[in-house]
Amino acid sequence: MAFSPGLLVVAGSFAAFRLLNRELERLVPPPPSARRNRWKWRNIWTSLAHSVLSGGGALAGFCFHPGLSEDLVGTHPPGAHSLVAVSVGYFLEDFVDMLCNQKLHQSWELLFHHSVVIVCFGIAVLLHQYVGFALVALLVEINSIFLHLRQILLMANLVHTTCYRLNSIVNLGTYVVFRIATLTWMARWLFLNRGNVPPATYAVGTVGMAIMTPMNIILLYRLLRSDFFKSSRDVQQEKEQ
């Protein structure tokens, strides 16, 4: 296989997010309540930067190219391939960051999630195919913006504020629209187009969806229990993780 320029974008993205992670404590100093876990504070802000970039880029791609959903295999908007490659670089960086700074029993779910995403997005980057499908998946990052803001507010001890309550409502709404509905649409598209997708790629996509769907249902349950049916013990446990 010939060398893919997308790999350079992946490497550059990894380096850029690594540098951003190291500088964030200076750019966004942690409040006193977050100083016990400075690594997590930097990690969440790095994740927020990626979500704004990738989620916003994916949304713009579909807004300016509404016909994209008709062919998610071979066509994609300008810049979409680079955006997916940037996301691969981020997920690699976050994988390494968690592996080096967090205990395995606390991070195994996210490490598993990142592994699946890296494999699926990596196929799109290397083959220059299914980039449109990967772009659909990046719409999930719109919701991740509010998930990361929620964690930042938790660490800043701002749980009992109007800002946190408003973010909880927007987070739930975007969770349903950009995460549950998007993943459902992706699973439907994959099933309807199974004859147009090579067996190996179809298998990877099917396994990926089979893993992501229950993970997101479990996360939705945790969010509902914590933000809408929460106890003070649940909130305190989440802050200490």
TITORRO-173254 format. One record per residue: residue in one letter; x negated, y, z of N, C-alpha, C in turn. Coordinates in steps of 0.05 Angstrom, whole numbers, plus 32768, in hexadecimal, padded with zeros to 4 digits. Layout:
residues N
aXYZXYZXYZ/...
END
This chain:
residues 241
m7FEF7FE880008000800080007FEE80198000/a7FF4802C7FEF7FE580457FED7FE980558007/f7FD48065800D7FD6807680247FED808A8022/s7FFD808D80368014809F8036800C80B98043/p801180D08035800C80EA8041801C80EF805A/g803380E0805C804380E28074803580DA808D/l802180C9808B801180C180A2800180D880AD/l7FF880EA809B7FEA810380A57FFD811480B5/v8016811680AB802A812680BA802F811A80D5/v803180FF80D6803480F180F0801D80F78103/a800580F580F97FED80FA810A7FEC81178113/g7FF3812A81017FF3814681088008814C811D/s8020813F811980358143812D802E81388148/f802181218149801881158162800581298170/a7FF2813381627FDE8146816D7FEC815F8177/a7FFF81698167800C8183816E801D81808187/f802C816A8189803C816681A1802B816081B9/r8014815381B58002814E81CB7FF7816881D6/l7FF0817A81C47FE5819481CB7FFB81A481DA/l801381A481CE802A81B281DB802E81A881F7/n802E818E81FB803281828215801E818C8229/r8005818F82217FF0819882337FF381B6823A/e7FFE81C58228800081E2822C801A81EB823A/l802D81D8823C804881E18245804981E98262/e803781DE8272803781E6828F803082038291/r801F820C827F80188229827F802E823A8272/l803A8230825D804F823F824F8069823F825F/v80708229826B80898227827B8081821C8297/p8078822C82A9806F822282C38086821482D2/p808181FD82DE809681EF82ED809F81FE8306/p80B881FE830C80C2820A832580B881F9833D/p80BA8203835580B181F4836C80BD81D8836E/s80D681D5836780E381BB836A80D981A78356/a80CA81B0834180C0819D832C80A28199832E/r809581A58341807881A38343806E8188834C/r8080817883588078815D83608075814B8347/n80818153833280818142831A807B81538302/r8063815F8301805C817182EC805B816382D1/w8053814A82D08053813B82B7806F813A82AA/k8083813382BA809E813182AF80A8814C82A5/w80A1816182B380A9817C82AB809E8182828F/r8085817C828A8079818182708085816E825B/n808A8155826380958142825080B0814A8246/i80C18153825880DD815B825080DC8173823E/w80CB8187824480CA819E823380BF81978217/t80AC8184821680A2817B81FC80B9816D81EC/s80C8815D81FA80DF814F81ED80F4816381E4/l80F8817881F3810B818D81EC8102819B81D2/a80E981A181D080DE81AE81B880E2819C819F/h80DE818281A280E2816F818C8100816E8184/s8112816D8198812E816B8193813881848184/v812F819C818C813781B4817E812E81B48161/l811581AC815D810981AB8142811781968130/s8118817E813A812281688129814181688127/g814F816E813D816C816F813C81758186812B/g8168819E812F816F81B5811E816981B18101/g815281A480FB814A819F80E0815D818B80D2/a8165817680E18178816380D58193816F80D0/l819D818080E281B6818D80DE81B581A080C6/a819F81AE80C4819C81C180AD819B81B18093/g818F819A8093818D8189807B81A881818071/f81BA817A808381D58172807B81E781898075/c81E281A0808181F281B8807B81EC81C2805F/f81D281C2805781CA81CD803D81CB81B88027/h81CE819E802E81D08189801B81E681768023/p81FF817F802182168170802B821A8155801C/g820F815280048212813A7FF581FE81247FFC/l81ED812A801081D88117801881E480FC8021/s81FB80FC802E820680E38039820E80CF8023/e820E80D8800A821680C67FF481FF80B37FED/d81E680BB7FF381CF80AA7FED81BA80AE8002/l81BA809D801681A7809F802C818E808E8028/v818C808180118175806F800B815F807E7FFD/g8165808A7FE6815080957FD5814E80B37FD4/t816380C17FDE816280DF7FDC816180EB7FF8/h815681037FF9815581118012814E812F800C/p81568141801E8150815D801A81328163801B/p812981798010810C8181801281058183802F/g80EE8178803680E5817B805280EE81658064/a81028155805C810D8140806D80F9812B8074/h80E98123806080D4810E806480C081188079/s80B88131807780A5813C808A80B1813E80A6/l80CB814580A780D9814680C180DA812B80CF/v80DF811680C080E080FB80CB80C480F380D4/a80AF80FA80C4809480F480CC808C810380E5/v8095811C80E8808F812B8100809C811D8119/s80B48113811580C18105812B80B280EB8133/v80A780DD811F809780C58125807F80CD8136/g807280E3812F805C80ED813F806480F4815B/y807B8100815E808481078179808A80EE8189/f809880DA817E809F80C2818D808680B28195/l807280B38183805880A6818A804B80B581A2/e804C80CF81A1804080DF81B6804E80DB81D1/d806980DA81D0807980D681E8807580BA81F3/f807280A781E1806D808B81E98053808A81F9/v803E809681EE8024809581FC802580A58216/d803380BB8216803580CC822E804380BD8245/m805980AF823F806780A0825380568088825C/l8049807B824A8039806482508022806B8264/c8017808382608000808C827180098098828B/n802180A2828D802980B282A5804080A782B5/q804E809382AB8066808982B98064806B82BD/k806F806282D3806F804582D88081803782C4/l807A801F82BD8088801082A880A5800B82AE/h80AB800682C880C7800082CF80D9801882CD/q80CC803082CC80DC804982CA80DF805182AC/s80CD8048829B80CD8052828080D2803D826A/w80D68024827280D8800E825E80EF8013824A/e8105801E8253811C8022824181148036822B/l8108804C823381008060821F80E98056820D/l80D78047821980C1803C820980CD802981F3/f80E0801981FB80EE800781E880FC801781D3/h810B802C81DB8119803D81C88105804A81B5/h80EF805481BE80DB806181AD80CF804D8199/s80CB803481A280BF8020819180D2801A8179/v80EB8019817E80FF801481698100802B8155/v8100804381608101805B814F80E8805D813E/i80D18058814A80B7805A813B80B780478124/v80C0802E812980C1801A811380D4802380FD/c80EC802A81048101803280F080F9804B80E1/f80F0806080EF80E8807880E180CE807480D2/g80BD806380DC80A3805D80CF80A8805180B3/i80BC804080B180C38034809780CB804A8083/a80DB805D808C80E48073807B80CC80848072/v80BA8089808480A2809A807E8090808C806A/l808B8072806E80788063805D8084805E8041/l809E8057804080AA804F802780B680668018/h80BA807D802580C78094801980E4808C8011/q80EF807A8020810B8072801C811980728037/y81348074803681448075804E813E808E805F/v813280A28053812C80BB8061814780C88069/g815A80C78057817580D2805D818280C48075/f817E80AA80768189809B808D817B80A380A7/a816180A780A5815280B080BD815A80CC80C5/l816180DD80B1816A80F880B7818580F780C6/v819680E580BE81AF80E280CD81A980DB80EA/a819680C980EE818F80C1810A818480D8811A/l817780EB810D816C8102811B818281168124/l819A8113811A81B08123812481B6811E8141/v81AE8106814A81B080FF816781A181138178/e818B811E816D817B8131817C8189814B8184/i819F8151817681B08168817E81BA8164819A/n81C3814C81A081CC814581BB81B4814481CF/s819D813B81C58185813881D6817D815481E1/i8182816981D2817C818481DC8189818881F7/f81A2818181FA81B18186821381AB81718228/l81A38159821F8199814582328180814E8240/h816D815A823081548164823B8159817D824C/l816B818E8244817281A68254817D819D826F/r818D8188826F8199817D828781828174829A/q816E816682908158815D82A08148817582AC/i81448189829B813681A182A4814581AF82BB/l815F81B182B8816F81BE82CD816F81AD82E6/l816F819382E3816D818182FB815381858309/m813D818682FA812381898307811F81A48313/a812D81B88308812C81D48313813F81D8832A/n814D81C28332815F81C38348817781D78343/l818181D6832B819781E8832381B081D8831C/v81B481C2832C81CB81B1832681E681BF832C/h81E681CF8341820081DB8349820381F7833D/t81FD81FA832481FF821483168212821282FF/t821C822982F6822E822A82DF8220822082C6/c8206822682C481F6821E82AD81F5820082AA/y81F281F282C181F181D582C1820C81C982B9/r822181D482C4823C81CA82BE824381CF82A1/l823C81E68296824181EB827A823181D98268/n821781D58270820681C28260821281A68261/s821D819E827882288183827A823F817F8267/i825081938263826781928251825D81908234/v824B81A2822D824081A2821282318188820C/n8223817F822082148166821D8226814E8217/l823D814D8225825081378221825C813A8205/g8263815281FD826F815681E3825C814F81CC/t8243815881CE8230815181B98228813481BA/y822A812881D28224810B81D4823880FB81C3/v8251810281C5826680F481B6826380F98198/v825E81138190825D811A8174824381128167/f822C81198173821381158166820480FB816D/r820E80ED8181820180D48189821380BC8183/i822A80BB8191823C80A4818D824780A38171/a825280B98167825E80BA814D824980B68137/t823280C2813A821C80BF8127821380A28125/l820E8095813C82058079813C821B80668130/t8234806D8136824A805D812A824B805F810C/w8247807881028247807D80E5822F806F80D8/m8218806F80E58200806280DB8205804480D9/a8211803880EE8216801B80ED8229801480D7/r823D802580D38251802080BE8244802280A2/w82338037809F8225803A808582138022807F/l82058019809381F38003809082027FEA8087/f82197FE5809482297FCE808D82357FCF8071/l823F7FE78069824B7FEA804F82367FE98038/n821D7FF0803F82087FF1802A81F47FDA802D/r81FC7FC5803A81EA7FAF803F81E07FA28025/g81F07FA4800F81E87F997FF681D37FAA7FE7/n81D07FC37FEF81BD7FD67FE281A37FD97FF2/v81A17FCB8009818A7FCD801A817B7FB2801B/p81617FB2801781517F99801881567F8A8033/p81577F708032815D7F60804A814B7F688063/a81317F6B805E811F7F72807581267F8D8081/t812B7FA0807081327FBB807A814D7FBB8087/y81607FAC807B817B7FAA808781797F9D80A3/a81687F8980A581647F7B80BF81597F8E80D4/v81457F9E80CC813A7FB280DF814F7FC680E8/g815E7FD080D481737FE480DA81897FD880EC/t81917FBF80E781A67FB380F7819D7FAE8113/v81847FA5811681797FA0813181777FBB8140/g816E7FD08131816C7FEA813E81867FF48148/m819B7FF2813781B67FFB814081C07FEA8157/a81BA7FD0815681C47FBE816B81B77FC58186/i819F7FD0818581917FD8819E819A7FF381A7/m819D8006819481A38022819B81C0802581A6/t81D38016819B81EF801981A281F4801481C0/p81EC7FFC81CB81F07FF881E781E0800B81F9/m81C8801281F081B88025820081C6803F8203/n81D3804981EE81E1806281EF81FB806181FE/i8208804A81FD82218046820D821A8046822B/i8204803A823281FB8039824E81F480558257/l81E68064824681DE8080824D81F780918250/l820B808E82408224809D824282318097825D/y8231807E8265823D8076827F822E80848296/r8213808482948203809182A9820980AF82AA/l820B80BC8293821180D98292822C80DF829F/l824080CF8298825B80D482A2825B80D082C1/r824D80BB82CA824D80B682E7823E80CC82F6/s822880D682EA821880EA82F78223810682F6/d822E810E82DF8236812A82DC8254812F82E0/f8264811A82DE8281811E82E1828D810E82F7/f827F80F98301828980E98317827280E5832B/k826280FA832E824880F7833C824B80F9835A/s823880ED8367823480F08384821980FD8388/s82158109839E81FB811683A481E4810383A3/r81EA80E983AB81D580D583AA81CC80CF838D/d81DF80CE837A81D980C9835E81C780DF8353/v81CE80F8835A81BE810F835081A2810E835B/q819F81098376818581088382817480F28376/q817F80DB8371817080C58365816680CC8349/e817780DA833A816F80E2831F815980F6831F/k8159810983328144811D833481298110833B/e812A80FA834A811180EE8353810580DA833F/q811380D4832A810980C0831680F380CC8306/
END
